[in-house]
């Protein structure tokens, strides 16, 4: 199981989380918005850590983490049929460097480019590390 830490105020980030939620259905990924300071503190993540982009945590081994474009690649690799696409992307000369720069450009301008939500998005599959998550309307466990 993995935890995706995303910007819950970013329209682009939320759209991508919603797509991932619909594809994965909570099978591999749970989600925490970057604005959830108590949960982030539990994992030793600070607000300044979040400035470098989304974070993916392997919940089996919480010290195993990916951030920014590396997190996006790892998420893609973990999705059904995604590994082949990620391998092809990584095999293209210069693609990784371009991808890293594009990610950083969008990350630093996400609100300008895609807008900021008026409210924080609450995920359909929130982090449930104690196995006692309460069902929500969006997540009827």
QUIBELTA-V322914 format. One record per helix or strand. SS is the DSSP state (a for helix, b for strand). FROM is the first residue (numbers start at 0). LEN is the number of residues. If there is no record, write none. Layout:
SS:FROM:LEN  SS:FROM:LEN
This chain:
b:1:5  b:9:1  a:10:14  b:28:5  a:36:6  a:46:4  b:54:4  b:64:3  a:68:10  a:81:10  a:94:20  b:115:1  b:125:1
